[in-house]
């Protein structure tokens, strides 16, 4: 069942305005959210802090490589004649997949 936050907010607001006799358990069944989460939403509605969008949306992950290091890896690889696998073993500071994604972007640019 797909969860619908907008629907949950609408039903909770109706309940707060005494326009609905649905229980929180029934709202839980309709929207797919746990009853505890509905009470959290209720408190956010009352406090005026409700948001439909997640707070971390469009933010860079805290564990992402700094841009300076990405540029360093790009420069080293572009001067290297080694395969991606050998280059990853040589660089060794980060996982294979992390370096592979950076190097793969360089390879895609070359193909264009």
Residue pairs with C-beta under 8 A, 6 or more apart in sequence:
1 32
2 32
3 31
3 32
3 33
4 31
4 32
5 31
5 33
5 41
5 52
6 52
7 30
7 31
8 27
8 31
8 33
8 38
8 41
9 41
9 45
9 50
9 52
11 20
11 22
11 27
11 30
11 31
12 27
12 38
12 41
12 42
12 45
13 45
14 20
14 22
15 22
15 24
15 27
16 42
16 45
16 46
22 30
24 35
24 38
24 39
25 35
27 33
27 38
28 34
28 35
28 38
31 38
33 41
41 50
44 50
44 51
65 73
65 94
65 98
65 102
70 102
73 91
73 99
73 102
73 103
74 102
74 106
76 87
76 91
77 87
77 102
77 103
77 106
78 106
80 87
80 90
82 90
84 99
84 100
84 103
84 104
84 107
85 96
87 99
87 103
88 96
88 99
88 100
88 103
91 99
